[in-house]
Amino acid sequence: FIYKPLEKFATYVSAPTRVKYAYALSEGTREDKELLSIKGASLCELTRLGYNVPPAFILSTEAAVHYRKLGLEEFDESLMAEIQLAVSSIEKATDRQFGSTRGDKFPLLLSLRGGSSIMSDVLVGEEERDIKLGTVNNEVIDVLGAPDSWCFPGIKESCLGIGLTDVVVEQIAGRTSRTFAYNAYAHFLIRYGTIVLNVPKSRYRQILSDFIRSSHKTKDELSEEEVFQIHQKFKEITPLPQDPMDQLFLAIKAMYSSWFEIDAALYRQEVLNMPFDSGLALIVQTLVMGDTGIAFSRNPATGELDQGIFGCIWMRDGMKQSLMEYAKSNEKTYQKLIDIARYLELQYMDMVQMEYVVDENDQINLLQVLPGRRTPHASIRIAVDLKRERILNEREAVLRINAKHPLAFWRFDVDSKLEGDLIGTGQTSSRGIAVGAIAFNAVDCLELQARGLDVVLIQRDADSADERLLSRCAGLVLLHGDVISPPAALCRALGKPCITGVSGMKLASLDSTDYLEINEFLHLGKGDHITMNAGNGKLYRGTCNRIPSYNEEYFKDILQWAEKFRTIRVDSKIVDGDLAKEVARSNEIGANNIGHISTDFMFRCTEERLTLTRLTLVAKSLADRRSHLNVLQDLHEADFIGIIRAMLATSKHSYEGHIPLGVKLLDTSLGVFLREKDLNIPGLATHMNVRVSDIKEAISVYHDENPDIGLRGCRITAIHPEITEMQLTALFRAVFSFEPQLRIKPHIWIPAVSSSQELRSVILLIESIYRKVNGHKNELQLSTDSVLFLQQVVDDVFKKNISASVDAHVQEGYTIGVVLDNPRACLRADTMIDSVRAFGIDLKRLTSHVFGCTQGDAMKLFPRYVVERVY
């Protein structure tokens, strides 16, 4: 299909005083996303393709901007007249009257949905319908229509059933039954009250629970009169306008006000890069009664193309079924859904999600079709499958993978040894692994995160989940709910693991303290650690090892295709784990080479190494320090040999005949190895066979007020050049142990540099060690005594004598880079550029130094500063 943009855009220039705000579905196309939103453009396209779409009109994004300019208070006459005219056109199309019966037909009821011009990865959606009134003779029809559309923060839930009033409900009761009419009215009061009038949902819930408790009945056992009494109590707390058009205008105002709230606008600007004053489109659509549901053309959790389609449906009696169950008694309708899904996949060239209503005539009415939300794992499989099905080419398949999802590239499994700690099993809603401390609410979450802990959020149901909270958690467990619940969809969009419908667990409370009850003998509280493997839906007590498993068939296909199209060099950064194995894995998944290996991990990855590092710092003499460093040197050399062997075996790229190996010198503050609050000093003294007083003295010497700007990086070379010497010796000895010797070329990153003189001191030491290990005559006889070393460095004559020699060897056997991680280094970079091959930028530390706050805190604060013109 070839889509052409609407010619109506030309009228905006020629007649700016008469801007059109309300558009019929026949007036738009798939291209009009900026004007009509992705949802609205989708409905226009479905109408053009001939599908059953309930009559509707769309208030454009320009209407929202226009309303905002009016002060977010009242509509002007032209906008009100256009809305009223559009409602009249729906009345003509349906032969029904808005807010009143016409002949023997039901009144026209409307739904109101919001939509934006950008496809969101951050989704909020329908809450669980936890307030269900009883039925009499199965005569309850869910007038709420289809489940809410997933949308951006700032868009309220869909308002469904607009037009129900005291008069209309009596008219409906006369044509059906009193129970049906007032059950529908009660649903509408809840929706309208919470969404438009901001009545707390807890008030409705309390009324319902009190009534059920006093009547000693379940919700399904309520009589016709009791349903009416509940409706009356709901009405007392819901000041509902009795004019249908007033209901619509008030709902539109509520939608606009929510969209332009400062927090919602900042959130969209921060996460989605949307302009702060971007508009909201509103879809006003005929409400169709019937079985309502959501369907995915493929499994959104795994990406598999099932025999049919994936999803669920709410029946007319209020019960929810999976589509597989629904197919057993509605085979023809189910097959129609499959046919529609397959055809729409061809149109959208992607997996789609559909919202639909099956009416009393078994007609399928499409309310919305969008590219389906999926997990990072599923996105890879779907892209590859669509390529194999010849729907996409290789380049299009690669571009379907969202680069913001780290789990799309790094998947993990849980160590199988943990099976003995299994505490529960649920349904996979978003794949991934999360290990963290248990939190039950926002207060718990913030408190645990302030202690530096990852958090796994455990919630009773979908109603209590908060999209802002989920974005900060490692994973989500919903004890009740399913794969299509809005929090699960949000987790898939964020790349967060999610498990729903966990059996055998419940949330309990004792003395206002929440806890998770596994059984009568096992309770877990706030701060206890759990591991969730959302790949198979299992929950484990305690922490676990995560085993990488990303060499799968689909992933390799994507990487091979990406290799053909990429235009930039991508090197990997490795900070911990089995360094040699991580190097091999990073090369296998497409990294050009190893751009940065952090050596900090080599000093603390085992108890033996951590003890040797501490002994080095506690030692009183250079000879004692060297004795401990010699042992560390052998261990580091073995690490580098393993890394180089892995590089030679797996690296596919070389530059100027060499394979570069980026190594960053020790960048952890020395005081971190001796934090008093983390140490059992008497026990450590016994373990290290030193005196308690020696440890306390070392703690005092290396204490940092702020480890981020303490004794780290090149400053370690100034205080203890023997530590840097040990690292360089281990590196160069490992390099020279391979033939040909110069095939691996180290690129040495020097952190914490703030001046060219400081840089020169480290360069001189590097050259001295390089010559020594390489067997050259060591013309640079540098002292390892820190005081004499610094004296030699600042000697101008000495610098002039060796400068040419240093530059020559920089080109021959290694290269040097400087990490710019403080403001002075950035300002003085021009004085260092002749001595280094590259500069690296440490954004995290620069943000902290320049603005006085962490990068994470800056992302919360600065968008508001930008809007308020503080910056």
N, C-alpha and C positions, 0 to 999 in steps of 0.2 A: 504494500500500500504506500502511496505517496501522499503525505499530509501537507497541506498548504496553510500558512497562517491566515487568520481572519483579516478580511479587508476593512473591518470596522476600526482598526487601529488608525487608519487614515483620517477618520472623522474627528479624532481627538485634536488634530492639528488645525483642521479647517473650522471646527466649531467647538472651541475650548469651553464655552459657556454652557454647553449641554452634554455633559459626560454621562454615559450610560453606566448604571451600576448593577442592574438586575438582568441576567441573561437566561434565556430558556436553554434547555439541553440541546436543542437543534441548532443553536447559534454558535456553539463551540466545537473545538476539535481537540485532538490529543496534544496539539502544539501549544495550547493556551494555558500552560501551567502557571506562568507568572501572573496571569490575570485571574484565572478561575481556580487555582490550586491544582495539585496533582489529583486529588479526589474528584474535583469538579470536572477536570479535563477527561478523567477516566470515564465518568458517567456520560459525558458528551460522546466519547468514542464508542461506548457500548450502545448508545442510542443509534449512532450512525451505522453500526454493524447489524442492527436489527434485533437486538436482544430485548427481552421484557425488562424495562426500567421504569419504576413508578414515576409518574410525572413530577417534575421538580423545576425549581429555578435556582440560580446561583447569584449571591451577592458577591461581587468581585472584591479583590484585595484593595482596589482603589476606594471602594465604599467604606472600608474600615479606616483607611487613612483620612478620608473626608470626615468621618464621624469624629476621629481624634482631633482634627482641626477645629471642630465645633465645640470642643471642650469636654467630650465624653459625658454629656448630660442629656441633650435632647436631639432628636432627628430634625432636620429641616424639612420643609413641606415637599420639596422635590423628591427627596429620598423616601419619605413616607408614601407619597403618591405612587412611586415606582414599585414599592413593595406591595401595596394594595392591588395594583394592576396585575402584578405577577401572581398573586394569590387568586385573583379572579380567573386568570388563564388556567390555573390548575383546576379550579372548580368546573370550568367548561370541559376540560380534558377528561375529568373523572365523572362528570354529571352528578356531582355531589356538592353540598353546601358546607362551607367552613363553619363549624360550630353549630350546625343545626341539621335536622333531618330534612330530606327532600323526597316526598312520596314514601315509598317503602324501602328506601336505601338508607344505609348507615351514614352518619355525618362524616364530612371530610375532616380527618385528623392529620396533623403534620408532625414531622420530625425535623430537628435542627442539628446540623453537624458542622464542625469546624474543619478547615483544611488549609494547608500552607503550600507555598510554591516550591519548597525544597523537600526532598525525600529524607526523612529523619532516620538516623540510627538510634536515636533515643526516643523510646516510645512509651506512652502511657495509654491506658485503655479502660475497658469496662471493668467495673468492680463486680465481685461475685454477687449474685442476687440472693443475698442471705435473708431477705425478708420476703417470705412466700406465704401468701394467705391461702386458706383452705379451699377446697373445691366441693361442690355439691353436684352429684351426677355428672362429673367430668365436664361441666359446662364453662370452666374457666378458659378463656382465650387470652394469651399473653399479648396485650396491646402495646407492649414496649417495643415490639418489632425486633429488628436484628440487633445482635450485640454491638456495643459501641465500637467505633473505628479507633484504631490506634493512632495516636497523633502526638503533637509536640507538647512539652510543658507550656502551660499558659492557655491551652485549649480545654475548656470544660468538657465534661462528658456530654454525649449526645442527649438532647432533651427530646423525649419521645412522647407523643400523645397530646401535643398542643391542640387545644380546641375543646377539650373536655370541660364542661361546666355543670352546675347543678341542674340546669334545664336539659342539657344534652344527656346527662346520665339517666334522667328519668325517661327520656325518649328511647334510649337504648334498652332500658329495663323493660319498657312496654313491648319491644320487639324481640327480646331474648328472655332474660330472667333477671331478677333483682340481684342475685348472687353474682352473676357474670358482670353486670354493670358496675356494681359497687366494688367488686374486687379490682376491676380495671381502674376505677377512679382512685382507689387507695394506692395502687401502683403509681399512678400519675402524680398524686400528691407528694409521694416520697421523692420521686424524680424531680419534679418542679421545685419542691421545697428545698432540697439539698443543692441543686445545681443553680437555680435562678435566685431564690430568696435567701440562700445561705443558712437555712435551718439545719442545725447539727443532726446528722443521721442518728446519733445516739438517742435523740428524743423519740424518734419513731420506733427504734428498736426497744426502748424501754416501755413504751405504750403497749407494744405487741407482747413482750414477755410478761408484763404485769397482767394483761388480760388473760393470757393463756394459763398463767399460774393460778389466777383466781377462779377460772372456769374449770380447772383440772382436766383440760383437753389438750390434744395436740393441734397443730395448725391445720392438719387435714380433717379434723373432726368438727371444725367450727360450723355452726348453723348459719342460715341465711341472715337471721336477725343479728347474730354475733358479728358477722362480717360487716353489716351495716353500722353497728355500734363502733367497731374499730375505725371505720371510715370517718365517722363523726368526730372521734377523738383526733384523728389525723388532721381533719379540717380545722379544728380549733387552733392548731399551732401553725397552720399554713394559710397566710393571707392571699389566697388565690384570686386574681382578677376574674370577673365573670364575663368579661368581653373577650372573645377569642382573639381578636386582633390586638388587644392590649397584652394578652399573654405572649403573643408572638413578638411584639415590640420589646417587651420587658426581657424576654429570653435573649433577643439579639443584643440588647444593651449589656446583659450579663456576660455574654460571650466576648464582646469587644472589651469590656472592662478587665476581664481576666487576662486577655491577650496582651494588653498594654500595661499590666502591672510591672513595676520596675524589676522585681526579682525574676519574673518569667522572661522578660525581654533580655535581661543580662544573661540568664542561663542559655537562651537560644544563641545569643551573640557569642558567648564563651565556647559552647560545645559545638554549635552548628555553623559558626561564622556567618550568621544571618545579620543583616542590617538591623540596628536597634529599632528603627521606625518602620520595619516591614509590615505589610498588611496581612489580614486574615480574611480568607474567603469563607462564606457561610452557605451551606446547602440546605435549602428548605424543600422538603420532599414529602410526597404523599406517604402516609403510614399504612403499610399493608399488613393485615392480620394473617397469621398462619404459623407454620413451623419455621423457626428462624435458626440460622446457623452460620458457621465459618468453615470453609474448606480450603485446604492447601493442595496444590496439584502434585506436590512431593512432600516427603517427610521433612518438616522444618528443623528437626533435631539432628538427623543423620544425612539428609539429602537423598535418601533412597527413593526410587520410583516404585511405589507399592503397586499391588495388583489393581487397586482402585485409587481412591484419594484419601487424604488424611484430614480429620477434623471431627466436629461434633455438631449436634443439632438440638435445639430446645423445642420440645413438642408442645402442642396446644394445651396439654394438661399440666404444663410446667415442668415435666420430667426432662432430663437431659440424657441423650444417647450418643454413643460414638457412631460415626457414619457406617462402620461395619455392621453394627447392630441394626441401624436404621435400614440398611440394604436388605435385610432378611424379610422385612414386611413391605418394603417399598422399592422393589427391584427396578421398576421402570424409571422412577424419579431419580434413583441413585445412578442409573446408567446415563440419564440426561446430564447429571452433574459431571460425570466423568467426561462425557463428550464435550461439554462446555469448557471444562478445565483444559483438556488437551488442545482445543482450538485456540483458546486464549493464550496458551503457552507459545503457540506459533506466532500470534499477533504481538505479544510482548517480548518474545525471544528470551523468556526467563520463567522461573518458577513463579506461580501467581497464588495469591490468596483471595478468596471470594467471600463476600458477605451477601447473603441471599435470604429470601423468604419463599417458602412453598405455600401457596395460597390454597383455599378450599377447592379449587379446580385443578390442583396438582400442577399449576403453572409455576415455573421458577422465575422469581423476580430478583434481578441482580441489583443490590444496593451499592456495591463497591467492588472494584477489582484493582489490585495493586501488585507490584512485585513483592513476593512473599518474604516476610522476615525470617531469618534463618540463623543458625549457629555458624561460627567460623568454620568448623569442620564440615558442616553441610554445604557451605558456600563453595568449598573446593570441589566436593563431589558433584554438585549440581553443574558447575561450570564445565567440568570435564565431560560429564554425561551429555550435556547439551552440545558440546563439540562433537562427540562421537555420534550423536543423532543428527549431525549436520545442520543444526539450528544456528550454531555460532561457529566462527572461525577461531583459529588459535589466539589471535590478538584480542578478539572480543572476549574470549573465555578468560584470559589473563586479567583483563580490565574489570571483570565481574568480581574479582577478589578484593575485599575491602582491606587496604593496607593498614588501617587503624586497628585491626584486630590482631593482636600478637598471637592469640591462640590459633589463628589461621595458619601460622607457621611453626608453632611450637606446641605440640600436644604431649601430654604425659599420661602414664598409667600409674596406678598405685602398686607398691610392692606387695606381691601376693602373700608375703609372710604375715601380713596384718589380718588375715581372715579370722584369726582367733579373737580380734577386738571388734568384730562386726556388731553394731548395735541397732541397725535398721536398714530397710530397703524401701526405696520409693521409685518413682518414675523419672526417667531421664527427660528433662525439659530443656536443658542447655548444657552441652558437653563441656568437660573440663575438670580440673582438680583444684581443690581449695583446701588449705590447711590454715586454721586460725582459731582464735579464742571465741567462745560463744557470746553473742550479744542478742538481747531480746527487744531492744528499742533504741531510739536515737541517743539517749543519755548513755546507755551502756556502750554503744558504738564509739561515741566521741571519747569517752573515758578510756577505753581500751586502746584506741588509736593514739591517744596522747601518751600512752606508755610504750608506743612503738610496736604494737601488736597488729598483725593482720586479723580481720574480724570475719567470722561467718555469722550471718544474720539468720536467726530462726524465728519464723512468724507462724501464727496459727492458721491464717488464711490470707487470701489475696487482698482483702479489704484494708489490711494494716500496712501494706508495703508502700514505701515512699521512694519515688524515682531518684530523688537527690541522695537519699541514704544508700540506695543500692549501688550508685555509682562509686561509692567510697568503700564498699565491702568486697571481700575476696570472693564471696559466694552467698547464695540464698537457699534456705531450706523452708519450703511451705509444707506444713504438716497436712493441710487440706488444700486441695486444688488440683489442677491438671495442666497438661502441656500448653493449652491455649489460654490459660489465665494471663491477664496483662502483666503481672510481675515476671512471669516466665518469658513472655515475649520481650520484655525490657532487658532481661538478662541475656537473651540471645543476641539482641542488638548491641549490648555493651560488651559481649564476649565473656560474660561472667557465668560460671557454672551454677546450675540450678537443679534442685531435686524437689519434686512435688509429690503429694499424696503418700507420705511416709507412714507405714503401718506400724502399730505397736508402740507409738510414742504419743505423749500428750504434754501440753504446757500446764503447769500447776503453779500455785502461789502459796507461800507461807510467810506470814508477817510482812506482807507487801513486797516480798522478794520472789521473783519469778525463778522457776527452775524447770528443767526438762526431765520428765519422768519416763525412764526407759522401762522399768519394771519396779516391783515393790522393793527391790534391793539396790537398784542403781539409779541415782539421780545426778544430773549434771547441771551446774550453775554457771552464772556469768564468769567468764574468764577461763573456764575449763576448755581444753583444746580438743577439737575434733577434726577429722579428715573426711572430706566428701569427694567421692569419685562419681561425678555426674555422667561418666561414660556408661556405667552400668547401674547407677542409682543407689550405690551402697554408701552407708555412713559408718565411720570407724571412730572408736574412742582413741584420743591421743593424736600425736603427730606421726607422719610416715615419710618414707622416702618416695620421691617422685621419679619414675623411670621414663626417660624420653622415649617416644615411639613415633617418630615422624617420617620414617622411611616407607611410607605406604604408596601404593600404586598411583592413586589419584594425585597425591602431592608431588610425586616425581614428574608426572606429566605436566603439571602447571609450571614447575621449575624449568623443565626442558623448553617449553614454549616461551617462557619469560626470557630465557637466555638469548633467544633470537631477536628480541625487540628492545631490550634494555640499552640505554645510552649512557649510563653513569656507572662508575666503579663503586661497588659496595663491599667494604671490608667488615669483618666481624669484630665484636668486642667480647672478650671472655674474662669474667671476673672470679668465678669459683667453679667448684665441681672437679671432676677428673679432667684436668686441663688437656691432656693428650686426646682423650675421647671427645671432648667438646670441640677441639680443633678439627678433628676428622669429621664430626657431624656438621659443623658450620660450613666446611668446604663442600660436603656432599649436598647440602641444601642450597648451594649457589653462591656462597661468599667468594669474592675474588681471592682474598687472602686474609691473614690475621692482622688487622690494623692496630689492635690494642689488647695486650694481655696484661691484666693487673697483677703485679707480683705481690700485692698485699696478702693475698690468700696463701701464698707459699710460706708465710711466716706463722700462720695460725691454723692451717688446715688439719693438723693432728695435735694431739696432746704433747707429743714429743717435740714438735717444732715450736709450739707455744712456750713450752718450758725452756727450750734453748734460747728463744728470743728474750724471755724474761731474765734468764741468767746473764745474757749479754748486757742487759741494761743495769742489772744489779752489780755486775763485776766492778771491782775497784781499780783494776789496772788494764792497760792495753793488752798485755800478754794474756790475761784471763779472758778478755773479750774475744781475742783472736782464737783462743782454744775452742770456744763455743761456736764462733762463726765458721771455723773450719768444718765442723760437723754439718752446720746448716748449708755450707757451700756445696758439699757433696750431695745433699738432698736436692738443692736447687738445680745443680747440674743434671742430676737424673731427670728432674722435671723438664728441663729444657731439651734434653736429648729425646725424651718421649714426644715432646711437642714437635720438634724438628722432624723426627721420623714420621709422625702423622702427617705433617705438611708435605713431605716428599712423596708420600704414598697417595695423597688425596688432592693436592693442589692442582688446579687446571690452568692457572694463569701465572705468568712471570713478566717482569718488567726489566728491560735492559739486561736480559740474561740472568736475572736474579729473582728469587722468591722473597719478597719482603716479610719480615717478622717484626711486628710492632710490640715493644716491651716498655711498659711504664715503670719507672723506678718507684721504690716504696713511697706511697703517698698517704699512709695512715700515720697520724700523729703518734709519736712514741708513748705519750701518756695513755693512749687507749689500751696498750698492753698491760698497764698497771693501774687500772681504775680501782681505787680503794673500795668503793661500794660493791664491786663485783668479786672481791677477793676474800677468802678466809686466810688471813695473813699467817696465823700460827700453823695452819695445815699446809699452806704453800711453802713456808720456811722449812718445814720438815721434809716435804716432798723434794724441794730443790737443794736441801742440805746446806742452807745458808742461815744466817742469823735474822731474827725478826727485825732487828734494828736496821740491817742492810736493806731489807725490802721497804721499810718505812722511809728510809732516806732516799731510795730510788723513786718512790712514789712522789716525794716532795720535789725532787729535782726535775722530774718529767711531767709534773702536773700542768695541765693546760686549762686556762680559764675558758677557752673556746677551742676544742679540738680541730675545728674547721680551719682555724688560722694559726694553729700551733706549730710544734716542731715536726714538720712533715716535708716531703719532697726534697728540693735542693738544700733546705735548711738542715736536713739530716747529714748531708755531705759536709756542711760546715762544722757541725758538732762532732759527728762520728764518721769521718771519711772511710773508716774501715768497713762500715756496713755497706756503703755504696760499692766499695772495692770488692767485697764478697759477691755482691749481685753481679757485677760486671765480669768478674773472673769466671763465675759459674756459666754465664751466658756465652762468653767468647770461647771458653774451653769446649762447651757443647757444640758450638758452630764449627770449630776447627777439628772436631772429632769425625766429621763427615767428609767424604771425597765426592766431587771436588770441593775444596774448602770454602770457596766463596759463592757457592750456589745459593745458600741462605744468607741474606743480607739483613742484619738487625737494624731496625729503626728504633732508636732509643728516645722515649718520651721523657722529658724532664718537667716535673710539676712544681708549682709554687715559686716560679722565678718572678722576680720583680725588677731586676736591673740587668744590664749587659755584663757588668762585672760579676754578678752572682752566677750568671750563665757561664761565663768564661771559666770560673773555678771548677764547675762540673765537667766542662768540655776537656779541660786539661787532665783531670783525673781519668776520664774515659779514654783519652788518647794514651795516657801512661799505661793503663791496664791493657789496652789493645796491643801495644807494642810488646809488653811483657809476655802476654799469652802467646802472641804470634811468633815469638822467638827473635824479634828485632833487638838490636842494641838499644837499650833503654836510655835515650838521650835526655828524657824528661825524668830526672830523679826527684820525684815528689815525696815529701815527708808524709808519713801517715799520722804524725802528731798534728792535731787539729790546729794548734796555734801556728806552728811552723808552716803548715800547709797554706793557711790563709796569707801568711807573709809572702810566700812565694807567688801566690796568685796575683797580689796587688803590685808586685815588682814590675815596673814598666819595662825595664831592660829585659827581664825574663820573658815577658809577653811578646816583645818584638822579636826575640830570637827564635821563638818556636811557632809563631803564628802561621807562617807558610807551611811548615811541616804538618801542623794540625789540619789545615784545609786540604792538603793533599790526601791525607789518610781518611778524612771524612768521606771523600769521593770513592776511596778504594774499598774499605771494608765495612763501613757502617754509615748510617745517616743519623741525624739528630733532629728532634722536633721539640718544641716548647709548648706546654699546656698553659694557655692564657686563662688563669682562674682568679685573678685579682685585678682591680682597676689600674694599678700602676703598671702592671705588665702590658696591659692593652695600650696605655698611653706611651710606653717606651718601646713598643714592638719594633719601631723603625730602627732603633739602635741594635737590635738583635737579629735583624733579618739576614745580614750577611753571614752569620754563623750557623744558621739552621736551615734545614730542608723544608720544614713545614711548621705551621702553627695549628694547634688544636684549641677548641673553645670548650670550657667547662661552664655551661650555662647555669647549672645549679648553684655553683659557688659564686659566680659573678652576680647572680640575682641576690644572693644573700649578702654579699659585700656592698653592692651598690645601693640596694633598696632597704637593707636591714631586715629582710624577712625571707623565709624559704620560698622556693619556687612554687610549692603547692599552695602556700598561703597567698602568694602573689596572684595566683590564678583566681582566687576567691575575691580578692580586693580590687585589683587593677581594672577589670571591666567596669566596675561601678565608678572608679576614678575617671575613666575615659568618658563615660556618659555625663558625669557631673563636672567635667572639664577641670578636674584637679591636676591632671597631666594633659 
